Amino acid sequence: MSDLVTSLTELLGPNGFVTGSQIGDKYSVDYTGENPHPPLAVARPRTTTELSAVLRACNTAAHPVVIQGGLTGLSGGATPRPGEIAVSLERMIGIIEVDTAGMTLTAWAGTPLQAIQDTAADAGCLFPLDFGARGSCHIGGAIATNAGGNQVIRFGMTRNLVLGLEAVLADGTVISSMNRMLKNNAGYDLKQLFVGTEGTLGVITRCVLRLYPLLPSRATALCALRSFEDVVDLLRLSRQRLAASLSAFEVMWAPYFDFVTDHVAGLESPFESDFPLYALIQIEGTDSESDTSQLESMLATAFESGTVEDAIVAQSEGQRAKIWAIRDGIGEITRVLTPYASLDVSLGLEQMPGFLRDIDTELKGAFPEVVILVFGHVGDNNLHVFITTRRHVDLERIHQIAYEITGRYEGSISAEHGIGQLKVGYLHYSRSTTERALMRRLKQALDPKGILNPGRVLDTQDPRPPG
Ligand SMILES: Cc1cc2nc3c(=O)[nH]c(=O)nc-3n(C[C@H](O)[C@H](O)[C@H](O)COP(=O)(O)OP(=O)(O)OC[C@H]3O[C@@H](n4cnc5c(N)ncnc54)[C@H](O)[C@@H]3O)c2cc1C
């Protein structure tokens, strides 16, 4: 071990390889705050060559490493386990190139998402990946977790926005696959090995991202509805009538909506009555007047058919911000709910009512005082379910019940936040034995000593597949 420390210190210098009391607290845990543990040391390479040398040395010594981006992850993936060396991408930062004809942006993996959005906007383009952690998360972390966010219904997840990337394997091999072309079917699409695999197969160092034309105007509505069937009808109508302009279709169930509007100052309900469900619809385009009239015309049809009970269309940026603040109010109320279980599940639309009914019945059966708040990117099949009894001791049982129900409805236990360490024990509810065995074979092929992010995504205790 001391040989490894000596060689990494020589390689990176004292500022690039930090040990002991010099290690800042931020490297101990991701955004979840769960199971914090300081890493043995932090390697902060500045170049792909340095990072490759770090991994080669750790692989030779068979020493486990945890890869760290902006540490905003919500699954414990970047949180160190005892004895791990953290490899932080925080010094591999910056925009390398913006190509406004080819509509690509090339960046180092440690670049914050917000810097990429801003650089694209300055060049008259849009990089459409967007979510609350934009200021602190790295683009490399967003790629590694295949992050979703607010505009998936229109632009897809991060996977759809990556044209090429460079990654370093566990043994230090650099795979440069910096494709800039929209079409490239020459053999396997190797970048997909690293998108959404949460740093278990390689470390992303650079990326080529896809840009879109800027969409300067938007129109936003908040609708009140009587039933989930009406929600599905409204989604169908929105898809037909708003077509590619539709950029958000978010749904809030009454307990969530009421909790936020009751507990967060300045966020009163804009409706005079209470309703079981609320849908936030947003379209983005190039002309404010025609966008608003397109949205209003769709809503008029929804009123006529009785799909929507009431609706408001934002008349100003302030009103739009208030509507989104209700949807994003979870950030304000988590303090009141803590400790809580936060599910990020995907389900077929037709499965959602049964799933939520079983969640309600079975959790209330086990914990009569449980509070369950639901909202989600329903247009993306994604529900966020916050569950609390306000007792930490109940969380494991809550997760067990909730993920078993998710599996029963053939849903995914992770729609967008990844498996990390926190959901490893539940992967079998969403992935079959053969799927997990194939994942293990890929892991074995690319990282035979298991040094990269061990215990994330796949359980290290599971038996290896035969052969
Ligand atoms: C307020 C808030 C809102 C969020 N909203 C959303 C949302 O709407 N949608 C959504 O999908 N997610 C959301 N997230 C979670 C989101 O997954 C992360 O914020 C982001 O994708 C992770 O980036 P990071 O750089 O912080 O990665 P980290 O947290 O540092 O790491 C996450 C995982 O990726 C690995 N990793 C990091 N960098 C690399 C790299 N360069 N190469 C290989 N592996 C790497 C880590 O080992 C770890 O397993 C939110 C988080 C917060 C805090």
The ligand as an SDF file (V2000), in Angstrom:
LIG
                    3D

 53 58  0  0  0  0  0  0  0  0999 V2000
  -31.0530   18.5960   -6.5070 C   0  0  0  0  0  0  0  0  0  0  0  0
  -30.8280   17.3970   -7.3950 C   0  0  0  0  0  0  0  0  0  0  0  0
  -31.6870   17.1700   -8.4580 C   0  0  0  0  0  0  0  0  0  0  0  0
  -31.4730   16.0600   -9.2860 C   0  0  0  0  0  0  0  0  0  0  0  0
  -32.3590   15.8770  -10.2970 N   0  0  0  0  0  0  0  0  0  0  0  0
  -32.1690   14.8240  -11.1160 C   0  0  0  0  0  0  0  0  0  0  0  0
  -33.0720   14.6090  -12.1970 C   0  0  0  0  0  0  0  0  0  0  0  0
  -34.0510   15.3220  -12.3860 O   0  0  0  0  0  0  0  0  0  0  0  0
  -32.8110   13.5660  -13.0190 N   0  0  0  0  0  0  0  0  0  0  0  0
  -31.7450   12.7310  -12.8250 C   0  0  0  0  0  0  0  0  0  0  0  0
  -31.5410   11.8010  -13.6080 O   0  0  0  0  0  0  0  0  0  0  0  0
  -30.8970   12.9100  -11.8080 N   0  0  0  0  0  0  0  0  0  0  0  0
  -31.0850   13.9300  -10.9490 C   0  0  0  0  0  0  0  0  0  0  0  0
  -30.2230   14.0990   -9.8990 N   0  0  0  0  0  0  0  0  0  0  0  0
  -29.1650   13.1020   -9.6730 C   0  0  0  0  0  0  0  0  0  0  0  0
  -28.1380   13.0510  -10.7910 C   0  0  0  0  0  0  0  0  0  0  0  0
  -27.9370   11.6780  -11.1240 O   0  0  0  0  0  0  0  0  0  0  0  0
  -26.8250   13.5790  -10.4570 C   0  0  0  0  0  0  0  0  0  0  0  0
  -26.9890   14.9060   -9.9940 O   0  0  0  0  0  0  0  0  0  0  0  0
  -25.7890   13.5740  -11.6060 C   0  0  0  0  0  0  0  0  0  0  0  0
  -26.1930   12.8430  -12.7180 O   0  0  0  0  0  0  0  0  0  0  0  0
  -24.5230   12.9590  -11.1080 C   0  0  0  0  0  0  0  0  0  0  0  0
  -23.4410   13.7650  -11.4580 O   0  0  0  0  0  0  0  0  0  0  0  0
  -22.1970   13.9600  -10.4680 P   0  0  0  0  0  0  0  0  0  0  0  0
  -21.1080   14.5550  -11.2830 O   0  0  0  0  0  0  0  0  0  0  0  0
  -22.5780   14.6860   -9.2470 O   0  0  0  0  0  0  0  0  0  0  0  0
  -21.8080   12.4450  -10.1420 O   0  0  0  0  0  0  0  0  0  0  0  0
  -21.4150   11.7630   -8.7620 P   0  0  0  0  0  0  0  0  0  0  0  0
  -22.5030   11.8910   -7.7690 O   0  0  0  0  0  0  0  0  0  0  0  0
  -20.0800   12.2250   -8.3590 O   0  0  0  0  0  0  0  0  0  0  0  0
  -21.3330   10.2430   -9.2450 O   0  0  0  0  0  0  0  0  0  0  0  0
  -22.4640    9.5310   -9.6500 C   0  0  0  0  0  0  0  0  0  0  0  0
  -22.0280    8.1730  -10.2010 C   0  0  0  0  0  0  0  0  0  0  0  0
  -21.3130    8.3480  -11.4240 O   0  0  0  0  0  0  0  0  0  0  0  0
  -19.9510    7.8810  -11.2970 C   0  0  0  0  0  0  0  0  0  0  0  0
  -19.1220    8.8580  -12.0060 N   0  0  0  0  0  0  0  0  0  0  0  0
  -19.0170   10.1870  -11.7810 C   0  0  0  0  0  0  0  0  0  0  0  0
  -18.2050   10.7470  -12.6910 N   0  0  0  0  0  0  0  0  0  0  0  0
  -17.7760    9.7470  -13.5110 C   0  0  0  0  0  0  0  0  0  0  0  0
  -16.9210    9.7030  -14.6360 C   0  0  0  0  0  0  0  0  0  0  0  0
  -16.3250   10.7840  -15.1270 N   0  0  0  0  0  0  0  0  0  0  0  0
  -16.7000    8.4980  -15.2220 N   0  0  0  0  0  0  0  0  0  0  0  0
  -17.3000    7.3730  -14.7570 C   0  0  0  0  0  0  0  0  0  0  0  0
  -18.1180    7.3700  -13.6840 N   0  0  0  0  0  0  0  0  0  0  0  0
  -18.3560    8.5440  -13.0710 C   0  0  0  0  0  0  0  0  0  0  0  0
  -19.7030    7.7940   -9.8120 C   0  0  0  0  0  0  0  0  0  0  0  0
  -18.7300    6.8170   -9.5060 O   0  0  0  0  0  0  0  0  0  0  0  0
  -21.0770    7.4320   -9.2780 C   0  0  0  0  0  0  0  0  0  0  0  0
  -21.2890    6.0510   -9.4200 O   0  0  0  0  0  0  0  0  0  0  0  0
  -30.4010   15.1810   -9.0410 C   0  0  0  0  0  0  0  0  0  0  0  0
  -29.5400   15.4180   -7.9800 C   0  0  0  0  0  0  0  0  0  0  0  0
  -29.7560   16.4980   -7.1480 C   0  0  0  0  0  0  0  0  0  0  0  0
  -28.8120   16.7310   -6.0080 C   0  0  0  0  0  0  0  0  0  0  0  0
  1  2  1  0
  2  3  1  0
  2 52  2  0
  3  4  2  0
  4  5  1  0
  4 50  1  0
  5  6  2  0
  6  7  1  0
  6 13  1  0
  7  8  2  0
  7  9  1  0
  9 10  1  0
 10 11  2  0
 10 12  1  0
 12 13  2  0
 13 14  1  0
 14 15  1  0
 14 50  1  0
 15 16  1  0
 16 17  1  0
 16 18  1  0
 18 19  1  0
 18 20  1  0
 20 21  1  0
 20 22  1  0
 22 23  1  0
 23 24  1  0
 24 25  2  0
 24 26  1  0
 24 27  1  0
 27 28  1  0
 28 29  2  0
 28 30  1  0
 28 31  1  0
 31 32  1  0
 32 33  1  0
 33 34  1  0
 33 48  1  0
 34 35  1  0
 35 36  1  0
 35 46  1  0
 36 37  1  0
 36 45  1  0
 37 38  2  0
 38 39  1  0
 39 40  1  0
 39 45  2  0
 40 41  1  0
 40 42  2  0
 42 43  1  0
 43 44  2  0
 44 45  1  0
 46 47  1  0
 46 48  1  0
 48 49  1  0
 50 51  2  0
 51 52  1  0
 52 53  1  0
M  END
$$$$
